[in-house]
Each structure stands twice: as C-alpha cells, then as structure tokens.
Amino acid sequence: MKRTILLITTAMAWVMVNALPAAAQNADMHNAPAANEAAEHEQPKDMRDDEMLAKAKAADNGKVRYISGGIADSGMRSIDTEEHLYNLKMLFVSQGDYLADVNVRITDHKGKTVLDTKTKGPVLLVKMHPGHYTVSTTAEGGSTLTRKVTVGDDYLASYVLRYPASEQ
C-alpha cells in the first residue's frame, strides 16, 4: 500500500512539474494574438520603432561586411545570433547607457578607410581582413575616441568604447 501511494504521489508530482506548465503555456499561446494586439495598441510609438530598428540588416561596402544594431532586448538578441559571422565587435556605452548614432571610421595600417558609418545601435559587428586597424569614433555631443584594434581570422575581437573619453 505504501509503495502504491508513493508511486501515485511521484506521478502527481511529475504531472505538476512537467505537464501542467506546458498546458498553461499552450493556453497562453492561444490567447497570445489577442494579448499581443492589445499590447501593441498600448505601446508608445517609440517602442514599436525600437522593434523595427531591432531587425538590423547586414551591409557590404566592398571592403568589409558589417551590421549595426542592438536596440531593445530583441535587437540585442538578434545581434548576438549574428556574432559568429564577424571578427570584430564594438560596444558603445556612456555612463552605463548604451549609445547609438556613433560615427565610426576604421582605417587600415596604410591609413586607408575601410569603413565609415553611423551606428544604428550600441553594437557594431564587422567582418574584415585580419590585421591592425585604427578605430576613430564620435558620439553625439562630440565626444571622440580613437583605439587601435587587432582583428584575427578565427576569433571575435571585442572592444567596449566608453564615453566620455576623459573618464577612461
């Protein structure tokens, strides 16, 4: 009798831990379209714009391939899924906040510009030839940073650029 009660109790515990949350999740999924429609109408316009910007698109200027984004959580997740395709990552921050609209110019060891762009979010990913480069940036408000970076072929070189430059 004790063994039967133990088996029943164990089975009930399994159902509560595994089956009930899945059933609740499925029920939420059936209500999701209506909930999402309501949430979309309640969101400020800025939130919808952020979601549009979150879907960053890669560009190629003939010298390098790059993508910029990372606005909102969905944008950061989107950028994170692209990282493996690039070998340089830069994150732009100011006093703990992410920065977008940073002017970035990357020059090679001969001083030739390989990328000149304005970021669409706090993250810039670049696929370029391995080597040594100079990154010159200007954030909103005119704060500038210049960094020497080394890019390899088989790893992601990551740099955090913090503004204002005088605090580094």
Contacts in CASP RR format, 6 or more apart in sequence:
PFRMAT RR
TARGET T0000
AUTHOR 0000-0000-0000
METHOD contacts of the structure
MODEL  1
MKRTILLITTAMAWVMVNALPAAAQNADMHNAPAANEAAEHEQPKDMRDD
EMLAKAKAADNGKVRYISGGIADSGMRSIDTEEHLYNLKMLFVSQGDYLA
DVNVRITDHKGKTVLDTKTKGPVLLVKMHPGHYTVSTTAEGGSTLTRKVT
VGDDYLASYVLRYPASEQ
40 48 0 8 1.000
47 72 0 8 1.000
50 71 0 8 1.000
50 72 0 8 1.000
51 72 0 8 1.000
51 74 0 8 1.000
53 69 0 8 1.000
53 71 0 8 1.000
53 72 0 8 1.000
53 75 0 8 1.000
53 120 0 8 1.000
53 121 0 8 1.000
54 69 0 8 1.000
54 70 0 8 1.000
54 71 0 8 1.000
54 72 0 8 1.000
54 74 0 8 1.000
54 75 0 8 1.000
54 78 0 8 1.000
55 75 0 8 1.000
55 78 0 8 1.000
56 67 0 8 1.000
56 68 0 8 1.000
56 69 0 8 1.000
56 70 0 8 1.000
56 75 0 8 1.000
56 78 0 8 1.000
56 79 0 8 1.000
56 82 0 8 1.000
56 120 0 8 1.000
56 121 0 8 1.000
57 67 0 8 1.000
58 65 0 8 1.000
58 66 0 8 1.000
58 67 0 8 1.000
58 82 0 8 1.000
59 65 0 8 1.000
59 66 0 8 1.000
59 67 0 8 1.000
59 117 0 8 1.000
60 66 0 8 1.000
61 115 0 8 1.000
63 114 0 8 1.000
63 115 0 8 1.000
63 128 0 8 1.000
64 106 0 8 1.000
64 114 0 8 1.000
64 115 0 8 1.000
64 126 0 8 1.000
64 127 0 8 1.000
64 128 0 8 1.000
65 85 0 8 1.000
65 86 0 8 1.000
65 126 0 8 1.000
65 127 0 8 1.000
65 128 0 8 1.000
66 86 0 8 1.000
66 115 0 8 1.000
66 117 0 8 1.000
66 124 0 8 1.000
66 125 0 8 1.000
66 126 0 8 1.000
66 127 0 8 1.000
67 79 0 8 1.000
67 82 0 8 1.000
67 86 0 8 1.000
67 124 0 8 1.000
67 125 0 8 1.000
68 117 0 8 1.000
68 119 0 8 1.000
68 120 0 8 1.000
68 121 0 8 1.000
68 123 0 8 1.000
68 124 0 8 1.000
68 125 0 8 1.000
69 75 0 8 1.000
69 78 0 8 1.000
69 79 0 8 1.000
69 100 0 8 1.000
69 119 0 8 1.000
69 120 0 8 1.000
69 121 0 8 1.000
69 122 0 8 1.000
69 123 0 8 1.000
69 124 0 8 1.000
70 76 0 8 1.000
70 78 0 8 1.000
70 79 0 8 1.000
70 98 0 8 1.000
70 121 0 8 1.000
70 122 0 8 1.000
70 123 0 8 1.000
71 100 0 8 1.000
71 120 0 8 1.000
71 121 0 8 1.000
71 122 0 8 1.000
76 123 0 8 1.000
79 123 0 8 1.000
79 125 0 8 1.000
82 125 0 8 1.000
83 89 0 8 1.000
83 125 0 8 1.000
83 156 0 8 1.000
84 156 0 8 1.000
85 125 0 8 1.000
85 127 0 8 1.000
86 125 0 8 1.000
86 126 0 8 1.000
86 127 0 8 1.000
86 156 0 8 1.000
87 126 0 8 1.000
87 127 0 8 1.000
87 128 0 8 1.000
87 130 0 8 1.000
87 151 0 8 1.000
87 152 0 8 1.000
87 153 0 8 1.000
87 155 0 8 1.000
87 156 0 8 1.000
87 157 0 8 1.000
88 125 0 8 1.000
88 126 0 8 1.000
88 127 0 8 1.000
88 128 0 8 1.000
88 149 0 8 1.000
88 151 0 8 1.000
88 156 0 8 1.000
88 157 0 8 1.000
88 159 0 8 1.000
89 123 0 8 1.000
89 124 0 8 1.000
89 125 0 8 1.000
89 126 0 8 1.000
89 156 0 8 1.000
89 157 0 8 1.000
89 158 0 8 1.000
89 159 0 8 1.000
90 104 0 8 1.000
90 123 0 8 1.000
90 124 0 8 1.000
90 126 0 8 1.000
90 135 0 8 1.000
90 158 0 8 1.000
90 159 0 8 1.000
90 160 0 8 1.000
90 161 0 8 1.000
91 98 0 8 1.000
91 122 0 8 1.000
91 123 0 8 1.000
91 158 0 8 1.000
91 159 0 8 1.000
91 160 0 8 1.000
91 161 0 8 1.000
92 98 0 8 1.000
92 99 0 8 1.000
92 100 0 8 1.000
92 102 0 8 1.000
92 119 0 8 1.000
92 121 0 8 1.000
92 122 0 8 1.000
92 123 0 8 1.000
92 124 0 8 1.000
92 137 0 8 1.000
92 139 0 8 1.000
92 161 0 8 1.000
92 163 0 8 1.000
93 99 0 8 1.000
93 122 0 8 1.000
93 160 0 8 1.000
93 161 0 8 1.000
93 162 0 8 1.000
93 163 0 8 1.000
94 139 0 8 1.000
94 143 0 8 1.000
94 162 0 8 1.000
94 163 0 8 1.000
94 164 0 8 1.000
95 163 0 8 1.000
98 121 0 8 1.000
98 122 0 8 1.000
99 119 0 8 1.000
99 121 0 8 1.000
99 122 0 8 1.000
99 139 0 8 1.000
99 140 0 8 1.000
99 163 0 8 1.000
100 119 0 8 1.000
100 120 0 8 1.000
100 121 0 8 1.000
100 122 0 8 1.000
101 118 0 8 1.000
101 119 0 8 1.000
101 120 0 8 1.000
101 121 0 8 1.000
101 139 0 8 1.000
101 140 0 8 1.000
102 118 0 8 1.000
102 119 0 8 1.000
102 124 0 8 1.000
102 137 0 8 1.000
102 138 0 8 1.000
102 139 0 8 1.000
102 140 0 8 1.000
102 161 0 8 1.000
103 117 0 8 1.000
103 118 0 8 1.000
103 137 0 8 1.000
103 138 0 8 1.000
103 139 0 8 1.000
104 115 0 8 1.000
104 116 0 8 1.000
104 117 0 8 1.000
104 118 0 8 1.000
104 119 0 8 1.000
104 124 0 8 1.000
104 135 0 8 1.000
104 136 0 8 1.000
104 137 0 8 1.000
105 113 0 8 1.000
105 115 0 8 1.000
105 116 0 8 1.000
105 135 0 8 1.000
105 136 0 8 1.000
105 137 0 8 1.000
106 113 0 8 1.000
106 114 0 8 1.000
106 115 0 8 1.000
106 116 0 8 1.000
106 126 0 8 1.000
106 128 0 8 1.000
106 133 0 8 1.000
106 134 0 8 1.000
106 135 0 8 1.000
106 136 0 8 1.000
107 113 0 8 1.000
107 114 0 8 1.000
107 133 0 8 1.000
107 134 0 8 1.000
107 136 0 8 1.000
108 114 0 8 1.000
108 131 0 8 1.000
108 132 0 8 1.000
108 133 0 8 1.000
109 131 0 8 1.000
109 132 0 8 1.000
109 133 0 8 1.000
111 134 0 8 1.000
114 128 0 8 1.000
114 133 0 8 1.000
115 126 0 8 1.000
115 128 0 8 1.000
117 124 0 8 1.000
126 151 0 8 1.000
128 151 0 8 1.000
129 151 0 8 1.000
130 151 0 8 1.000
130 152 0 8 1.000
130 153 0 8 1.000
131 150 0 8 1.000
131 151 0 8 1.000
131 152 0 8 1.000
132 148 0 8 1.000
132 149 0 8 1.000
132 150 0 8 1.000
132 151 0 8 1.000
133 148 0 8 1.000
133 149 0 8 1.000
133 150 0 8 1.000
133 151 0 8 1.000
134 146 0 8 1.000
134 147 0 8 1.000
134 148 0 8 1.000
134 149 0 8 1.000
135 145 0 8 1.000
135 146 0 8 1.000
135 147 0 8 1.000
135 148 0 8 1.000
135 149 0 8 1.000
135 159 0 8 1.000
135 161 0 8 1.000
136 144 0 8 1.000
136 145 0 8 1.000
136 146 0 8 1.000
137 144 0 8 1.000
137 145 0 8 1.000
137 146 0 8 1.000
137 147 0 8 1.000
137 161 0 8 1.000
138 144 0 8 1.000
139 145 0 8 1.000
139 163 0 8 1.000
143 163 0 8 1.000
143 164 0 8 1.000
143 165 0 8 1.000
144 165 0 8 1.000
145 161 0 8 1.000
145 162 0 8 1.000
145 163 0 8 1.000
145 165 0 8 1.000
147 159 0 8 1.000
147 161 0 8 1.000
149 157 0 8 1.000
149 159 0 8 1.000
150 157 0 8 1.000
151 157 0 8 1.000
162 168 0 8 1.000
END
